[in-house]
Amino acid sequence: MQQTLGVSFKPYKDNLFNDSALVMPTPSENTVANQTTATALANGWCWHIPLTNRIGNGYVYSSDFVTKDQAEIEFRQHLGMLDNEQTCRHLPMKVGCLEQHWRGNCLAIGLSQGFIEPLEATALHLVQICIELFIIKYEQGNFSNQHQAEYNNKISERFERVRDYIVAHYKLNTRQDSDYWRANRDNGVLSDSLSQLLDVWYKREDLEAEITRQDLSTHFNAESWHCLLAGYGAFPALADKQPGKGDLYQEQGVQKFIQGCGLNFSSHQHNLETLRATSKQALI
């Protein structure tokens, strides 16, 4: 696409700083956790993915703020494996997307069309959307490139709105421990779409109505944005006559309620062991 057909690549470097990753597995734990954990480090973030046979670990960072060797030391310190001789894999990341995803008789899918850093793990979703929409538009055009421009516009819009959601994770941070996090918070390069969403939120207006107005629900809906914004504690100022402290989660004991509900279910570890035993029995 880029070399033979000359399609331009649109980088997202101005508001997604991360361009590198480190990857290193560690041994599995006796009890497998039921969630992936993302942890902020000084110059990016680290993933921790528990599997039955190993733990997948990775550090996504910006080479503008830390060297390759410094990032590896930070990563190993985080894992408690500073003296371990296991090799880290260093991976470059080219974050952005093609200006055109369908050109001539060629369709770019997956890494050939672009990449958005894996903080929200959107890559497979974008692949699925691109394939489904291509099938629809190709059939509508009687198996021609009649709807090529429309397809390209829709897919580029998809990539940019996913980018906005991830940019918000960095823009809303309140960390003071490194130049990296301060630069992300101070970065003013935001799309009009993201700027309008944040403006509506901080003015205590109807976020769902704004998402509908922008036709964004096919990207991330109101529930996703509420989880992100509330999860960051990025709340607008309390109303003058706000009862309590404005945190119903704490005031109504929601965490205790959820923990009580969890007692009604078997553990993640038990379910994995049951599934493994069932699978072995099926093979016999």
N, C-alpha and C positions, 0 to 999 in steps of 0.2 A: 504493500500500500504506500509506504513512504518512499521507497527507493525506485521501484519500477513505475509506479503510477503517480509519484510526486505529491501525495497527499500530505498536507501540513499537520504537524502535531502541536496541540495546544497544551502547554504545561500549566500546572496549577501551583507552581512554586511560590507565587506571590502571597498565597494564603494557606497553603499546606506545605510546611517547611520540611517535613521528613522526606529523606531521599535514600535512606540506607537501612539495612536490617542485619541483625545477627541471629543465628539460629543454633540451638544446642539442646538435645534431649537429655533428660535425667531419668534415673530409675523410677518406676512406678511406686506409689505409696500403698501401704497395706489397706487403707480405706480410700477408695476412689471418690473424690469430691464430685458433686453433681453440677458444677458450674465452671465455666472458664473465668479466670480472674485477669483483669487488666490493671497494672500498677504503674503509676507515674514515677519515672526516674528523672534525673536531673536534666536530661536532654531529649526526652521522648517518653516512651512507655513500653512496658514489658508484658507479654502475654504468658499465661500459665494454663495449659490445657491438659487436664488429667485424663489419661486413657488407661485401659486395663494392663497394657504391656509397657507403657512408658509415660513420661510427662513431656509434652511439647512446650519448649520455652523459646521465646524470641524477644529481641529488643529492637524496636523501630525508633530511629533517631535521625537528627539532622546533622549532616557533616559540616554545616556552617558554624556549628556551636561546639563540636567536639571531634577529635581525630578518631580515626579507625581504632587505633590501639587503646586510646582512653576509653572509648565506648566499650571495648571488650573487657577492660578491667572493671568498669562500672557494672557491666552485665554479670560478670563472674562474682563480684562482690554481692550483688543482689541474690544470686543463686547459692551463695556460700560455697563456691567452688573455685576460689581464687588460685589455689595451689594444684587444682586438678589439671591433668595433661590432656584431657579430652579436647578435641579440636572444635573450634567454633567456625561455622560457615558464615562468610560475609557476603551479603546480597545487595546489589544496587537496586534502587527502585526509581523508575521513571514515572512520576505521578502526573496524570493528565489524560487527554484522549485525542483521537484524530479529529480533524475538522470535518471529515466525511468518513462514515463507517461503511457505506456502500458506494463503490465507484466502479463504473463500467460493469463487468460481469464478476466482480470480486466483492466478497463480503468479509469484513474483519470482525472476528468474534474473540472475546477473551483478551488475553494479553496482547494480541496483535492490534487491538483497537484502543487499548488504554488500560490504565490501572489507577485505582484510588486506594490509598493506604488502608490496611486491613482492620482499622479500629472498629468498624461496624460489620466487617465480614460480608460485604455486599457483592463480591465478585461473581459468585455463582448465580445470584439473583439477576444481575445485569446480563449475564450470558443467556439465561432463560428468557428474559424479556426481549432481548435482541433477536433471538431465534423465532420466538412466537410472533413478534411484530413483522419480521421479514416474511414469514409464511403468509400472513394476512395480506400484506401490501403487495407481495408478488402475485398472489392469486387474484386480488382485486384488479391488478393491472394486466390481467390476462397473460401472466408469466413474462412480463416485460419490465423495463425500468421506469414505467410511467410514474410511480409513486416514490421514486428514489429520493427526491429532494425532501418530501414530507417525512420519509423514514429517517433520513439523516438529521433533520431538525428535531424530531421527537427523541431520538436516542441521545443526541447531544444535550437536550434538555434534561433527560434522565441523569446523565453523568453529572451535570452541573448542580442539580438539586440534591443528589447524594453528596456531592462535595460540600454543599452548604451545611448539611446536617453534621458532617464531620468537622468542618471549620468551627461550628458553634461549640464543640467540645473544647477547643483550644481557646477561642475568644473569651469564653466565660470562666476560664480558670482564675483562681485567686491566689496562686502560689507566688512566693517571693524569694524562693531559694536558688534561682538560677536565671541567667540572662535569657535562656531559651523560653521559659514560661512567661517572663515579663514581656518579651518580644511578641509572643503569641497573643497575649492579652491586649497589648498596645497596637496590634496590627489593625489598621483601618481599611484594609482592602477587603471589603465585603460586597457581595452582589446586592442588587436592589431588592431581590426577593428576600434574602436573609435579613437585610436591614429593616424591611417593612415588618417582618415577623417579630423581630425583637422589639420594635417600636410599639406594636400592638400589645405585646405581652407586658412591657413595662408600664404601659398606660392603663393596664387592667381592662382592656377591651376584649372583644370576642375573638380569640385565637382561631377557633374552628371556622368562624365566618371568613377570616382572612385567608385561611388555607383553602377554603372553598372558592373564594374570589380569585386566588392565584391558580386554582386547579392543581393543587399540590398533593391531594390525598393518595394518588397512585405512587408517590415517592415515599414520603413519611407522613402519616396522618396525625390528627390532633393528639391522639393518645401518645404517640411516639414523642412529639414535641413537649407535651406536658411532662412525660417521664424525664426527658433530658433536662429541661429547664428547672423543674422542681428538684431533680436529683442533684443539680449543681447548687441548689439553694439560691438560684437567681430569681428571687421574688421581687415584685414591685413593692414600694412602700406600703405599709399597712394603712387601711382606712382609719379615719379619725376615731370611729366608734367600734373598732374591731374588738370583739370579745376575746378574752384570753390572750395568748401570745402569737396567735396566727398559725400555729403548727398543730393541726388536728391529728396528725399521725402520732405525735407524742401525747397530746392531751387526752385522746380517746383510747390510748393503749393499743393501737393497731398491731404493733409488733408482737405483743403478748398474745393477742387474738390469733394471729397467723401461726405463731409457734404452737398454740393449742390445737389448731386445725391440723397441723402437721403430725400430731400424735396419732391421727387416724390412719396414717399411711405407713407402709413398710419402707425401710430405708433404701436409699439408692444402691448401696452395696448389696443388700439382699436381692434386689431386683436384677442386678447384673449377674449375680451368682445363679439365680434361678434361670435367667435367660441362657447362660452358658450351659447349664445342666440340660435344659430342654433342647438346645441345639445339638449337643452331643448325642442325646437319646434319639433325636430325629435321624442323625447320620447312621446310627446303628440299625 
